[in-house]
């Protein structure tokens, strides 16, 4: 058998074992086309628009991930981040709360950080804080719900990151999460990239070296494909939620202020939160109907962290225990912040 045949055989096996994510996308698309053709078109438009919206973030993130691997900067980043975990956790939470990246755009950055050896607590801090807010979301939140609410939401994002990072650090110290990444995530750069990074200085002009250029291309392609398939699946599911879980239904679930308003808002935020832009007018309307400010904060923070794109990004990269830990941190942290804000409002 020729080497060409062997290569084609290996490629065919990769496609078949390929990926259950890709097969899930195909199955969903086929099911919609056969059973709900009108919704299939709406979902296709929704997915296309959503992917187009985050293209700048994707290009930037994929380029950074590839450049870090090709230049050898990943080893330095890993060492620096491991040096002072407490400081890195705080810095990651603050940067996550203030960074302009959406919950989708940070996925390749986080994948690269985890592969570089950045400790899970620091990554978790960034992961929890980033989906809650960003500069553009701050402005929109201030316009819809007031400047005070926008500031509190930003502080809550940092609180979630810091608390989640330190809690994860405690679990690690107790021996938990020994192997947090899914198989293949930590070694996607390949053997050449690893050997290149060992003991070598950072080469910022990596494009002058053919081997480093190849590493960049390989890492960028792997990260981009990984990102594209998971985001496509996430946006298909989100399009179905937008259609079959309208804001009126969420309003009925949450109702007005009551004893159970905050825990209900936190729990409902998990399945019902669509995206930050759609959630703001919905939340403003609920507050006009009498929803407590604390409940509104709980809905926006818990929903933001556990939204389909954000949660599926975590699920794509880490094993089940870490994923469930991420969800638990989002729920508990959002509940604490919501009760604290409600108490502050009543004082």
Buried (B, 14 or more C-beta within 10 A) or exposed (E): EEEEEEEEEEEEEEEEEEBEBBEBBEEBBEEBBEEBEEBBEBBBEBBEEBBEBBEEBBEBBBBBBBBBBBBBBBBBBBEEBBEEBEEBBBBBBBBBBBBEBBBBBBBBBBBBBBBBBBBBBBBBBBBBBBBBBBEEBBEBBBEBBBEEBBEBBBBBBBBBBBBBBBBBBEBBEEEBBEEBBBEEBBEBBBEEBBEBBEEEEBBEEBEEBEEBBBBBEBBBEBBBEBBBBBBBBBBBBBBBBBBEBEBEEBBEBBBEBEEEBBBBBBBBBBBBBBBBEEBBEBBBBBBEEEBBBBBBBBBBBBBBBBBBBBBBBBBBBBBEBBBEBBBEBBBBBBBBBBBBBBEEEEE
